[in-house]
Amino acid sequence: MTAPTAPDGLGTLAGQAFAAYLSGERERLSDLVDLVTPVLWNVARSQGASGPTSEDAIQTAWLQLVTHANSVQEPGAVLGWLVVVVKREVWRLCRGARREIGVEEVPEAPAQQLDPEAESILNERQRVLWQHISRLTPRCQELLRVIAFADRPDYGAIAASLGMPVGSIGPTRGRCLHKLRTALGSDSAWAV
């Protein structure tokens, strides 16, 4: 049984694009890639993968989807299927060795045209933010990464991919954000 998805949630939109792809609209695979890749990237990174390992795992997941598209019984489950493939591929590539993501390994925000002083402040704030995120529990880190990079978080798909009840996602997210806000609020480097 698949988890219920919110109308127009990420899981629903991914399922619609995948169903259209299966029915012969091959260009819809591009829509699916654009929709889901940011979530897959963060799933891979939350498993401790480096940037290149994450890229390899995500590319493998897309290749496996194209190769085994008919094995996905329910198009609405494609997001969960891809998340599982990415996690397994990361584990395989890392040989099961989990490691924490260091602050220096976090992908940087896209380059912006800022003056040097503003860029320096932004870089410092990002460093402090990621430093505090890395101190949260692994569950909080994974949940916040997945939710933060999804335009429309689909709690059903997130619950399935993280192995937690749908009803606990909101409260858990709230507790994680509260811990992060508290930690940032007590850090003088954040207030600068």
TORPA-4810 file (N, C-alpha, C, O; in nm, 3 decimals):
<nodes>
NODE_1_0.084_-0.118_0.000_0.000_0.000_0.000_0.089_0.124_0.000_0.183_0.132_0.078_M
NODE_2_0.059_0.218_-0.086_0.139_0.340_-0.092_0.082_0.442_0.004_-0.038_0.442_0.033_T
NODE_3_0.168_0.529_0.053_0.125_0.634_0.145_0.043_0.737_0.068_0.072_0.764_-0.048_A
NODE_4_-0.059_0.794_0.132_-0.138_0.895_0.062_-0.052_1.018_0.034_0.037_1.052_0.113_P
NODE_5_-0.078_1.081_-0.076_-0.002_1.201_-0.111_-0.094_1.321_-0.116_-0.214_1.309_-0.143_T
NODE_6_-0.037_1.435_-0.088_-0.113_1.559_-0.091_-0.141_1.597_-0.236_-0.057_1.571_-0.322_A
NODE_7_-0.257_1.658_-0.264_-0.283_1.702_-0.400_-0.172_1.797_-0.445_-0.134_1.888_-0.371_P
NODE_8_-0.122_1.775_-0.562_-0.015_1.856_-0.620_0.113_1.857_-0.536_0.197_1.945_-0.552_D
NODE_9_0.127_1.758_-0.447_0.251_1.744_-0.372_0.358_1.688_-0.463_0.330_1.648_-0.576_G
NODE_10_0.480_1.685_-0.415_0.592_1.638_-0.496_0.570_1.495_-0.543_0.596_1.463_-0.659_L
NODE_11_0.522_1.407_-0.453_0.497_1.268_-0.492_0.392_1.257_-0.600_0.405_1.176_-0.692_G
NODE_12_0.287_1.338_-0.590_0.179_1.336_-0.689_0.231_1.386_-0.824_0.205_1.324_-0.927_T
NODE_13_0.302_1.497_-0.823_0.356_1.553_-0.947_0.457_1.458_-1.011_0.459_1.442_-1.133_L
NODE_14_0.540_1.394_-0.929_0.636_1.298_-0.981_0.563_1.179_-1.041_0.599_1.131_-1.149_A
NODE_15_0.459_1.131_-0.973_0.380_1.019_-1.023_0.313_1.051_-1.155_0.307_0.967_-1.245_G
NODE_16_0.261_1.173_-1.168_0.195_1.213_-1.292_0.295_1.219_-1.408_0.267_1.173_-1.518_Q
NODE_17_0.413_1.275_-1.381_0.516_1.283_-1.486_0.561_1.143_-1.525_0.581_1.115_-1.644_A
NODE_18_0.578_1.055_-1.427_0.623_0.919_-1.457_0.516_0.841_-1.532_0.548_0.766_-1.625_F
NODE_19_0.390_0.857_-1.494_0.281_0.788_-1.565_0.276_0.834_-1.710_0.255_0.753_-1.801_A
NODE_20_0.294_0.964_-1.733_0.295_1.015_-1.870_0.414_0.958_-1.948_0.401_0.924_-2.065_A
NODE_21_0.529_0.949_-1.883_0.647_0.889_-1.946_0.619_0.744_-1.985_0.652_0.702_-2.096_Y
NODE_22_0.558_0.668_-1.894_0.526_0.528_-1.922_0.427_0.514_-2.037_0.430_0.415_-2.111_L
NODE_23_0.339_0.614_-2.051_0.239_0.606_-2.158_0.292_0.655_-2.293_0.216_0.663_-2.390_S
NODE_24_0.420_0.688_-2.299_0.479_0.723_-2.426_0.525_0.866_-2.441_0.589_0.899_-2.541_G
NODE_25_0.494_0.953_-2.345_0.539_1.092_-2.351_0.681_1.099_-2.296_0.702_1.140_-2.182_E
NODE_26_0.778_1.061_-2.376_0.917_1.048_-2.331_0.976_1.178_-2.277_1.064_1.175_-2.191_R
NODE_27_0.928_1.292_-2.325_0.981_1.421_-2.277_0.945_1.447_-2.131_1.007_1.532_-2.067_E
NODE_28_0.847_1.376_-2.077_0.806_1.396_-1.938_0.911_1.344_-1.839_0.909_1.379_-1.721_R
NODE_29_1.003_1.260_-1.888_1.111_1.216_-1.801_1.195_1.336_-1.757_1.242_1.341_-1.644_L
NODE_30_1.212_1.432_-1.845_1.286_1.554_-1.812_1.216_1.631_-1.700_1.281_1.684_-1.610_S
NODE_31_1.082_1.636_-1.704_1.006_1.702_-1.597_1.030_1.630_-1.465_1.050_1.693_-1.361_D
NODE_32_1.028_1.496_-1.470_1.050_1.416_-1.350_1.190_1.441_-1.293_1.207_1.456_-1.172_L
NODE_33_1.289_1.446_-1.380_1.427_1.471_-1.336_1.436_1.607_-1.269_1.495_1.619_-1.162_V
NODE_34_1.379_1.710_-1.331_1.384_1.845_-1.275_1.314_1.852_-1.139_1.361_1.922_-1.049_D
NODE_35_1.206_1.781_-1.125_1.126_1.783_-1.003_1.194_1.712_-0.887_1.193_1.762_-0.774_L
NODE_36_1.254_1.596_-0.913_1.296_1.507_-0.807_1.445_1.514_-0.775_1.485_1.482_-0.663_V
NODE_37_1.528_1.556_-0.869_1.672_1.556_-0.846_1.715_1.635_-0.722_1.802_1.588_-0.650_T
NODE_38_1.659_1.753_-0.694_1.701_1.822_-0.571_1.677_1.739_-0.444_1.759_1.741_-0.352_P
NODE_39_1.567_1.667_-0.439_1.540_1.582_-0.323_1.639_1.466_-0.319_1.690_1.433_-0.212_V
NODE_40_1.666_1.405_-0.434_1.760_1.293_-0.439_1.900_1.337_-0.398_1.972_1.264_-0.330_L
NODE_41_1.937_1.457_-0.440_2.068_1.511_-0.402_2.079_1.518_-0.250_2.180_1.478_-0.192_W
NODE_42_1.976_1.569_-0.186_1.980_1.584_-0.042_1.968_1.451_0.031_2.022_1.436_0.140_N
NODE_43_1.898_1.356_-0.028_1.893_1.222_0.030_2.034_1.162_0.028_2.079_1.106_0.128_V
NODE_44_2.102_1.173_-0.084_2.238_1.118_-0.095_2.332_1.185_0.004_2.409_1.118_0.073_A
NODE_45_2.326_1.317_0.012_2.414_1.389_0.104_2.383_1.354_0.250_2.473_1.347_0.333_R
NODE_46_2.254_1.333_0.280_2.217_1.299_0.417_2.266_1.160_0.456_2.272_1.127_0.575_S
NODE_47_2.301_1.078_0.357_2.355_0.945_0.384_2.507_0.948_0.401_2.570_0.845_0.422_Q
NODE_48_2.566_1.067_0.393_2.709_1.082_0.415_2.792_1.080_0.288_2.914_1.070_0.294_G
NODE_49_2.727_1.088_0.173_2.801_1.082_0.046_2.865_1.217_0.014_2.810_1.323_0.043_A
NODE_50_2.983_1.209_-0.047_3.048_1.331_-0.096_2.972_1.380_-0.219_2.881_1.312_-0.267_S
NODE_51_3.008_1.497_-0.269_2.945_1.549_-0.390_2.955_1.454_-0.508_2.853_1.422_-0.570_G
NODE_52_3.077_1.407_-0.542_3.089_1.315_-0.656_3.015_1.182_-0.635_2.957_1.128_-0.729_P
NODE_53_3.018_1.130_-0.512_2.946_1.006_-0.484_2.796_1.027_-0.497_2.725_0.941_-0.548_T
NODE_54_2.748_1.142_-0.451_2.605_1.175_-0.465_2.566_1.180_-0.612_2.463_1.126_-0.651_S
NODE_55_2.648_1.246_-0.692_2.620_1.255_-0.836_2.613_1.116_-0.899_2.524_1.088_-0.979_E
NODE_56_2.709_1.030_-0.863_2.710_0.894_-0.918_2.586_0.816_-0.876_2.526_0.746_-0.957_D
NODE_57_2.548_0.828_-0.750_2.432_0.755_-0.699_2.304_0.802_-0.768_2.219_0.721_-0.804_A
NODE_58_2.291_0.932_-0.787_2.171_0.987_-0.850_2.166_0.946_-0.998_2.061_0.908_-1.049_I
NODE_59_2.280_0.954_-1.065_2.284_0.912_-1.206_2.247_0.764_-1.219_2.173_0.726_-1.310_Q
NODE_60_2.298_0.682_-1.130_2.265_0.539_-1.132_2.116_0.519_-1.109_2.054_0.434_-1.174_T
NODE_61_2.057_0.595_-1.018_1.913_0.582_-0.991_1.832_0.614_-1.116_1.736_0.543_-1.148_A
NODE_62_1.869_0.720_-1.187_1.795_0.755_-1.309_1.813_0.648_-1.417_1.718_0.613_-1.487_W
NODE_63_1.935_0.597_-1.429_1.958_0.490_-1.526_1.877_0.365_-1.492_1.820_0.302_-1.581_L
NODE_64_1.873_0.331_-1.364_1.795_0.215_-1.323_1.646_0.237_-1.347_1.575_0.144_-1.383_Q
NODE_65_1.599_0.360_-1.327_1.457_0.387_-1.351_1.424_0.368_-1.499_1.323_0.305_-1.532_L
NODE_66_1.508_0.421_-1.586_1.482_0.405_-1.729_1.488_0.257_-1.769_1.406_0.210_-1.847_V
NODE_67_1.586_0.186_-1.715_1.603_0.045_-1.748_1.490_-0.042_-1.693_1.444_-0.136_-1.758_T
NODE_68_1.444_-0.008_-1.571_1.346_-0.092_-1.502_1.214_-0.019_-1.479_1.145_-0.045_-1.380_H
NODE_69_1.178_0.071_-1.567_1.058_0.153_-1.548_0.933_0.069_-1.525_0.848_0.106_-1.444_A
NODE_70_0.922_-0.042_-1.593_0.802_-0.125_-1.579_0.796_-0.200_-1.447_0.692_-0.255_-1.412_N
NODE_71_0.906_-0.202_-1.372_0.905_-0.269_-1.242_0.842_-0.183_-1.133_0.810_-0.233_-1.025_S
NODE_72_0.824_-0.055_-1.160_0.757_0.033_-1.063_0.607_0.011_-1.084_0.548_0.061_-1.179_V
NODE_73_0.546_-0.064_-0.992_0.407_-0.106_-1.007_0.308_0.010_-1.003_0.207_0.010_-1.074_Q
NODE_74_0.338_0.109_-0.921_0.247_0.222_-0.902_0.323_0.350_-0.937_0.418_0.384_-0.866_E
NODE_75_0.285_0.423_-1.042_0.358_0.545_-1.079_0.371_0.645_-0.964_0.471_0.716_-0.954_P
NODE_76_0.271_0.650_-0.877_0.277_0.742_-0.764_0.386_0.707_-0.663_0.419_0.788_-0.577_G
NODE_77_0.443_0.587_-0.674_0.547_0.543_-0.582_0.687_0.570_-0.638_0.786_0.529_-0.577_A
NODE_78_0.697_0.637_-0.751_0.827_0.654_-0.816_0.923_0.736_-0.729_1.043_0.709_-0.728_V
NODE_79_0.873_0.835_-0.657_0.961_0.915_-0.571_1.024_0.826_-0.464_1.146_0.829_-0.445_L
NODE_80_0.944_0.748_-0.396_0.995_0.658_-0.295_1.092_0.555_-0.353_1.193_0.522_-0.291_G
NODE_81_1.061_0.506_-0.473_1.146_0.409_-0.541_1.283_0.470_-0.567_1.386_0.407_-0.541_W
NODE_82_1.285_0.592_-0.620_1.411_0.660_-0.649_1.491_0.688_-0.522_1.613_0.674_-0.521_L
NODE_83_1.422_0.727_-0.416_1.490_0.754_-0.288_1.559_0.628_-0.238_1.674_0.632_-0.195_V
NODE_84_1.489_0.515_-0.244_1.546_0.389_-0.199_1.668_0.351_-0.285_1.770_0.308_-0.232_V
NODE_85_1.656_0.367_-0.416_1.769_0.334_-0.505_1.889_0.423_-0.474_2.002_0.374_-0.469_V
NODE_86_1.866_0.552_-0.452_1.977_0.642_-0.421_2.043_0.602_-0.290_2.165_0.596_-0.281_V
NODE_87_1.963_0.574_-0.188_2.020_0.533_-0.059_2.103_0.406_-0.074_2.216_0.399_-0.024_K
NODE_88_2.048_0.308_-0.142_2.122_0.182_-0.160_2.250_0.201_-0.239_2.353_0.140_-0.209_R
NODE_89_2.244_0.285_-0.339_2.362_0.310_-0.422_2.469_0.384_-0.342_2.587_0.354_-0.354_E
NODE_90_2.429_0.480_-0.260_2.525_0.550_-0.174_2.590_0.449_-0.080_2.712_0.448_-0.064_V
NODE_91_2.509_0.365_-0.018_2.564_0.265_0.074_2.662_0.174_0.002_2.767_0.140_0.055_W
NODE_92_2.625_0.134_-0.120_2.713_0.047_-0.198_2.843_0.120_-0.231_2.952_0.065_-0.215_R
NODE_93_2.832_0.244_-0.276_2.951_0.320_-0.313_3.039_0.351_-0.193_3.162_0.354_-0.205_L
NODE_94_2.979_0.373_-0.081_3.056_0.404_0.040_3.092_0.278_0.118_3.152_0.285_0.225_C
NODE_95_3.055_0.163_0.063_3.081_0.033_0.127_3.025_0.029_0.268_3.085_-0.029_0.359_R
NODE_96_2.909_0.091_0.285_2.840_0.085_0.413_2.900_0.172_0.522_2.845_0.180_0.632_G
NODE_97_3.010_0.238_0.492_3.074_0.320_0.594_3.009_0.457_0.598_3.025_0.537_0.506_A
NODE_98_2.935_0.483_0.704_2.871_0.614_0.718_2.969_0.710_0.782_3.047_0.673_0.870_R
NODE_99_2.965_0.834_0.738_3.045_0.938_0.800_2.963_1.066_0.801_2.873_1.084_0.718_R
NODE_100_2.994_1.149_0.893_2.920_1.275_0.899_2.968_1.368_0.790_3.085_1.365_0.751_E
NODE_101_2.879_1.451_0.741_2.915_1.550_0.641_2.981_1.666_0.713_2.922_1.727_0.802_I
NODE_102_3.102_1.697_0.674_3.172_1.809_0.734_3.121_1.940_0.677_3.063_1.945_0.569_G
NODE_103_3.142_2.045_0.752_3.095_2.177_0.708_3.155_2.214_0.573_3.089_2.276_0.491_V
NODE_104_3.281_2.176_0.551_3.348_2.212_0.426_3.290_2.138_0.306_3.308_2.182_0.192_E
NODE_105_3.219_2.026_0.328_3.169_1.945_0.218_3.029_1.983_0.174_2.981_1.929_0.074_E
NODE_106_2.962_2.073_0.244_2.825_2.109_0.210_2.826_2.189_0.080_2.906_2.281_0.064_V
NODE_107_2.737_2.155_-0.014_2.737_2.228_-0.140_2.709_2.376_-0.116_2.624_2.412_-0.035_P
NODE_108_2.781_2.458_-0.185_2.764_2.602_-0.168_2.643_2.650_-0.246_2.601_2.587_-0.343_E
NODE_109_2.589_2.761_-0.202_2.478_2.822_-0.273_2.527_2.870_-0.410_2.646_2.898_-0.426_A
NODE_110_2.437_2.879_-0.507_2.478_2.929_-0.638_2.545_3.066_-0.625_2.508_3.148_-0.541_P
NODE_111_2.643_3.088_-0.710_2.717_3.214_-0.704_2.625_3.333_-0.728_2.541_3.333_-0.818_A
NODE_112_2.642_3.433_-0.645_2.563_3.555_-0.658_2.660_3.670_-0.677_2.776_3.663_-0.637_Q
NODE_113_2.611_3.775_-0.737_2.693_3.893_-0.756_2.680_3.981_-0.632_2.591_4.067_-0.625_Q
NODE_114_2.768_3.960_-0.536_2.767_4.039_-0.413_2.900_4.111_-0.401_3.002_4.069_-0.456_L
NODE_115_2.897_4.221_-0.327_3.024_4.286_-0.301_3.103_4.197_-0.205_3.044_4.114_-0.137_D
NODE_116_3.234_4.213_-0.199_3.318_4.122_-0.119_3.277_4.116_0.029_3.281_4.008_0.089_P
NODE_117_3.238_4.229_0.087_3.199_4.229_0.229_3.071_4.147_0.249_3.063_4.066_0.341_E
NODE_118_2.971_4.169_0.164_2.845_4.095_0.175_2.869_3.946_0.150_2.809_3.862_0.218_A
NODE_119_2.954_3.914_0.056_2.985_3.773_0.028_3.054_3.708_0.146_3.025_3.593_0.179_E
NODE_120_3.144_3.779_0.210_3.213_3.726_0.327_3.115_3.699_0.442_3.124_3.596_0.509_S
NODE_121_3.023_3.791_0.463_2.921_3.773_0.568_2.832_3.655_0.535_2.801_3.574_0.622_I
NODE_122_2.789_3.645_0.409_2.704_3.533_0.367_2.776_3.400_0.386_2.717_3.305_0.437_L
NODE_123_2.902_3.392_0.346_2.979_3.268_0.361_2.992_3.230_0.507_2.981_3.112_0.542_N
NODE_124_3.017_3.326_0.592_3.029_3.299_0.736_2.896_3.251_0.793_2.894_3.156_0.872_E
NODE_125_2.787_3.314_0.754_2.655_3.272_0.804_2.622_3.130_0.756_2.567_3.051_0.832_R
NODE_126_2.656_3.098_0.631_2.632_2.962_0.582_2.717_2.861_0.659_2.669_2.752_0.692_Q
NODE_127_2.842_2.897_0.687_2.929_2.807_0.762_2.871_2.781_0.900_2.868_2.667_0.946_R
NODE_128_2.826_2.886_0.968_2.769_2.872_1.102_2.640_2.790_1.096_2.618_2.701_1.180_V
NODE_129_2.555_2.818_0.999_2.430_2.743_0.985_2.458_2.594_0.967_2.401_2.512_1.039_L
NODE_130_2.544_2.559_0.872_2.573_2.418_0.846_2.645_2.353_0.963_2.630_2.233_0.987_W
NODE_131_2.723_2.430_1.035_2.789_2.377_1.154_2.684_2.334_1.257_2.695_2.228_1.318_Q
NODE_132_2.582_2.417_1.276_2.477_2.385_1.372_2.387_2.272_1.319_2.343_2.188_1.398_H
NODE_133_2.361_2.269_1.191_2.283_2.158_1.135_2.356_2.027_1.157_2.294_1.925_1.189_I
NODE_134_2.488_2.027_1.139_2.565_1.903_1.155_2.565_1.854_1.299_2.599_1.739_1.324_S
NODE_135_2.527_1.937_1.394_2.520_1.897_1.535_2.384_1.841_1.573_2.367_1.786_1.682_R
NODE_136_2.286_1.854_1.485_2.154_1.796_1.510_2.164_1.645_1.497_2.262_1.592_1.444_L
NODE_137_2.063_1.576_1.544_2.061_1.431_1.529_2.057_1.396_1.380_2.010_1.477_1.299_T
NODE_138_2.106_1.279_1.343_2.100_1.240_1.202_1.958_1.244_1.146_1.938_1.282_1.031_P
NODE_139_1.859_1.206_1.227_1.719_1.209_1.182_1.675_1.352_1.149_1.611_1.376_1.047_R
NODE_140_1.712_1.447_1.237_1.678_1.588_1.211_1.749_1.638_1.086_1.688_1.706_1.003_C
NODE_141_1.876_1.605_1.071_1.951_1.649_0.953_1.884_1.599_0.826_1.864_1.676_0.731_Q
NODE_142_1.850_1.471_0.823_1.791_1.412_0.703_1.655_1.474_0.674_1.627_1.510_0.560_E
NODE_143_1.571_1.487_0.776_1.437_1.543_0.756_1.445_1.688_0.707_1.375_1.724_0.612_L
NODE_144_1.528_1.770_0.770_1.537_1.911_0.730_1.593_1.926_0.589_1.549_2.014_0.515_L
NODE_145_1.689_1.842_0.551_1.744_1.851_0.415_1.638_1.816_0.311_1.624_1.884_0.210_R
NODE_146_1.564_1.709_0.336_1.464_1.666_0.239_1.353_1.770_0.227_1.312_1.804_0.117_V
NODE_147_1.305_1.820_0.339_1.195_1.917_0.336_1.242_2.052_0.281_1.168_2.118_0.207_I
NODE_148_1.361_2.093_0.317_1.409_2.226_0.275_1.426_2.239_0.125_1.410_2.348_0.070_A
NODE_149_1.458_2.129_0.058_1.486_2.138_-0.085_1.371_2.089_-0.171_1.388_2.074_-0.292_F
NODE_150_1.256_2.065_-0.113_1.138_2.025_-0.191_1.046_2.146_-0.199_1.011_2.206_-0.098_A
NODE_151_1.006_2.182_-0.321_0.915_2.295_-0.337_0.784_2.272_-0.262_0.735_2.360_-0.192_D
NODE_152_0.730_2.153_-0.279_0.605_2.116_-0.213_0.627_1.983_-0.144_0.607_1.878_-0.204_R
NODE_153_0.670_1.986_-0.017_0.699_1.860_0.050_0.577_1.769_0.052_0.468_1.810_0.091_P
NODE_154_0.596_1.647_0.011_0.491_1.545_0.010_0.517_1.456_0.131_0.603_1.369_0.128_D
NODE_155_0.441_1.479_0.238_0.466_1.408_0.363_0.452_1.257_0.347_0.522_1.182_0.415_Y
NODE_156_0.363_1.212_0.260_0.349_1.068_0.239_0.476_1.007_0.183_0.523_0.904_0.232_G
NODE_157_0.532_1.071_0.082_0.655_1.021_0.021_0.774_1.036_0.116_0.859_0.948_0.125_A
NODE_158_0.777_1.148_0.188_0.885_1.169_0.284_0.878_1.063_0.394_0.980_1.007_0.434_I
NODE_159_0.757_1.037_0.443_0.739_0.937_0.548_0.788_0.801_0.500_0.857_0.730_0.573_A
NODE_160_0.752_0.764_0.379_0.793_0.635_0.325_0.944_0.627_0.309_1.005_0.525_0.341_A
NODE_161_1.005_0.734_0.259_1.149_0.730_0.233_1.231_0.737_0.362_1.342_0.683_0.367_S
NODE_162_1.178_0.803_0.466_1.252_0.814_0.591_1.211_0.709_0.693_1.272_0.698_0.800_L
NODE_163_1.108_0.632_0.661_1.063_0.528_0.752_1.004_0.583_0.880_1.033_0.533_0.989_G
NODE_164_0.920_0.684_0.869_0.855_0.741_0.986_0.709_0.767_0.956_0.673_0.787_0.840_M
NODE_165_0.623_0.766_1.058_0.480_0.790_1.034_0.456_0.932_0.979_0.524_1.027_1.017_P
NODE_166_0.357_0.943_0.891_0.324_1.073_0.831_0.293_1.175_0.941_0.336_1.290_0.934_V
NODE_167_0.218_1.132_1.042_0.177_1.224_1.148_0.290_1.275_1.235_0.272_1.373_1.307_G
NODE_168_0.407_1.212_1.228_0.517_1.258_1.312_0.612_1.353_1.238_0.701_1.411_1.299_S
NODE_169_0.593_1.367_1.107_0.685_1.453_1.030_0.674_1.599_1.075_0.776_1.661_1.104_I
NODE_170_0.554_1.653_1.080_0.537_1.793_1.120_0.591_1.822_1.259_0.670_1.914_1.276_G
NODE_171_0.549_1.743_1.361_0.602_1.768_1.495_0.754_1.748_1.505_0.823_1.824_1.573_P
NODE_172_0.805_1.647_1.436_0.950_1.624_1.439_1.022_1.741_1.374_1.122_1.790_1.426_T
NODE_173_0.971_1.785_1.259_1.030_1.901_1.191_1.028_2.023_1.282_1.126_2.097_1.289_R
NODE_174_0.916_2.044_1.352_0.905_2.157_1.444_1.009_2.150_1.556_1.071_2.251_1.589_G
NODE_175_1.027_2.031_1.614_1.127_2.015_1.720_1.268_2.039_1.666_1.350_2.102_1.732_R
NODE_176_1.295_1.987_1.548_1.428_2.005_1.488_1.457_2.153_1.460_1.565_2.203_1.490_C
NODE_177_1.359_2.221_1.403_1.376_2.363_1.375_1.391_2.444_1.504_1.468_2.540_1.509_L
NODE_178_1.317_2.405_1.608_1.329_2.474_1.738_1.471_2.458_1.793_1.530_2.555_1.841_H
NODE_179_1.525_2.336_1.787_1.662_2.312_1.833_1.761_2.395_1.753_1.854_2.454_1.808_K
NODE_180_1.740_2.401_1.621_1.830_2.477_1.535_1.822_2.626_1.567_1.924_2.694_1.579_L
NODE_181_1.698_2.678_1.581_1.681_2.821_1.615_1.745_2.854_1.749_1.810_2.958_1.763_R
NODE_182_1.727_2.766_1.848_1.785_2.788_1.981_1.937_2.792_1.972_2.001_2.880_2.029_T
NODE_183_1.994_2.695_1.900_2.140_2.690_1.886_2.193_2.813_1.814_2.293_2.872_1.855_A
NODE_184_2.126_2.852_1.706_2.170_2.970_1.631_2.155_3.097_1.715_2.240_3.186_1.710_L
NODE_185_2.046_3.105_1.791_2.022_3.223_1.874_2.127_3.242_1.983_2.151_3.355_2.026_G
NODE_186_2.188_3.134_2.027_2.289_3.145_2.132_2.431_3.155_2.076_2.528_3.160_2.151_S
NODE_187_2.443_3.158_1.945_2.575_3.167_1.881_2.601_3.311_1.838_2.530_3.364_1.752_D
NODE_188_2.701_3.373_1.896_2.730_3.513_1.865_2.772_3.530_1.718_2.755_3.637_1.662_S
NODE_189_2.826_3.427_1.657_2.868_3.436_1.517_2.747_3.448_1.425_2.758_3.504_1.316_A
NODE_190_2.631_3.396_1.466_2.510_3.403_1.385_2.450_3.542_1.391_2.394_3.588_1.291_W
NODE_191_2.461_3.609_1.501_2.397_3.740_1.520_2.470_3.852_1.445_2.417_3.962_1.431_A
NODE_192_2.591_3.825_1.397_2.671_3.929_1.331_2.601_3.981_1.208_2.653_4.069_1.140_V
</nodes>
